Amino acid sequence: MSDWQAIGVERGDDGRRRCGWCTSAPDYLAYHDQEWGRPVVDDIRIYEKLCLEGFQSGLSWLTILRKREGFRRAFCGFDPEQVARFGEQTVDRLLADAAIIRHRGKIEAAIANARATLEVQARYGSLGALVWSFEPPRRRRAPQRLEELASATPESTALARELKRFGFRFVGPTTAYAAMQSLGLVNDHLAGCHARPVCERERRALGARPV
């Protein structure tokens, strides 16, 4: 087992117990406390997360967090209707924007994902309706250490397949599961983490299944 896999809950300077993966940087800590695992149904935020998970491929999530405001400026707040209209000139401009990850394939994927989001909305009413239809159906024991967390699941594999069917890019099973964790479809905060019951209360208020 690697040191990373063995990480459990750690007590911070403020006395709160948190998932140990978030303690290495203030950006991670804020993301963990305020966002990760909180249920999200807003299409703009779901579209944003799917795109950012794609941009993260091969990089650290910390890099994405530190460039997040740059991404939001570059991609019109991740409004899919606006991004869907981006053309080649916009792609060239974004390739020169140091505030984001300058990778042509990932930029073009974000534009394709915006167009795919509009197709999903036309079919399902919202992107959230599609994504949340893949919420796991079963109760799960709270994980104690990172080694217990999955990198992909049957549900994330099925979600990735359905998203790709609509034209989404950079959304394999692992990326889809990372999005499911962040968007609150699953509650992967470790047992004893102060954020776990908070996420669960918000999930119950939303009508999500217990995990």
DAWO-V431882 format. One record per backbone hydrogen bond with DSSP energy under -0.5 kcal/mol. NH is the residue of the N-H (numbers start at 0). CO is the residue of the C=O. E is the energy in kcal/mol with one decimal. If there is no record, write none. Layout:
BEGIN
nh;co;e
NH;CO;E
NH;CO;E
END
This chain:
BEGIN
nh;co;e
5;1;-1.5
6;3;-1.5
9;17;-3.0
11;15;-3.2
14;11;-2.0
17;9;-2.9
19;7;-2.6
21;18;-1.9
22;19;-1.2
24;21;-0.7
28;24;-2.2
29;25;-2.5
30;26;-2.1
31;27;-2.9
32;28;-2.6
33;29;-2.5
34;30;-1.9
35;30;-2.6
36;181;-1.0
37;34;-2.3
39;182;-2.1
45;41;-2.2
46;42;-2.9
47;43;-2.5
48;44;-2.4
49;45;-2.4
50;46;-2.2
51;47;-2.9
52;48;-2.6
53;49;-1.4
54;50;-2.4
55;51;-1.9
56;52;-0.6
56;53;-1.0
58;55;-3.4
63;59;-1.1
64;60;-2.6
65;61;-2.2
66;62;-0.8
66;63;-0.7
67;64;-1.1
70;66;-2.4
71;67;-2.5
72;68;-2.3
73;69;-2.5
74;70;-2.5
75;72;-1.1
76;71;-3.7
77;74;-2.3
78;74;-0.7
78;75;-1.1
79;77;-0.8
81;78;-0.6
82;78;-2.5
83;79;-2.2
84;81;-1.3
85;82;-2.0
90;86;-2.0
91;87;-2.4
92;88;-2.0
93;89;-2.7
94;90;-2.0
95;91;-0.5
95;92;-1.1
96;93;-1.6
97;95;-0.9
99;96;-1.5
101;99;-0.7
102;100;-1.7
106;102;-2.6
107;103;-2.9
108;104;-1.6
109;105;-2.0
110;106;-1.6
111;107;-2.5
112;108;-2.8
113;109;-1.6
114;110;-2.0
115;111;-2.4
116;112;-2.5
117;113;-1.8
118;114;-1.5
119;115;-2.6
120;116;-2.7
121;117;-1.9
122;118;-1.6
123;119;-3.8
124;119;-0.6
124;120;-1.6
129;125;-1.1
130;126;-2.7
131;127;-2.9
132;128;-0.7
132;129;-0.7
133;130;-1.7
134;131;-1.5
145;6;-2.2
146;4;-2.1
147;144;-1.8
148;145;-2.0
156;152;-2.5
157;153;-2.1
158;154;-2.6
159;155;-2.6
160;156;-2.0
161;157;-2.2
162;158;-2.8
163;159;-2.4
164;160;-1.5
165;161;-1.0
165;162;-0.8
166;163;-1.1
167;162;-2.3
175;171;-2.8
176;172;-2.0
177;173;-2.3
178;174;-2.0
179;175;-2.2
180;176;-2.5
181;177;-2.1
182;178;-2.9
183;179;-0.5
183;180;-0.8
184;179;-1.7
185;179;-1.2
187;185;-0.7
190;142;-3.3
192;189;-2.2
193;16;-3.1
195;192;-1.1
196;192;-0.6
197;193;-0.6
198;194;-2.6
199;195;-2.1
200;196;-2.4
201;197;-2.0
202;198;-2.4
203;199;-2.6
204;200;-2.3
205;201;-1.5
206;202;-1.0
206;203;-0.6
207;202;-3.0
END
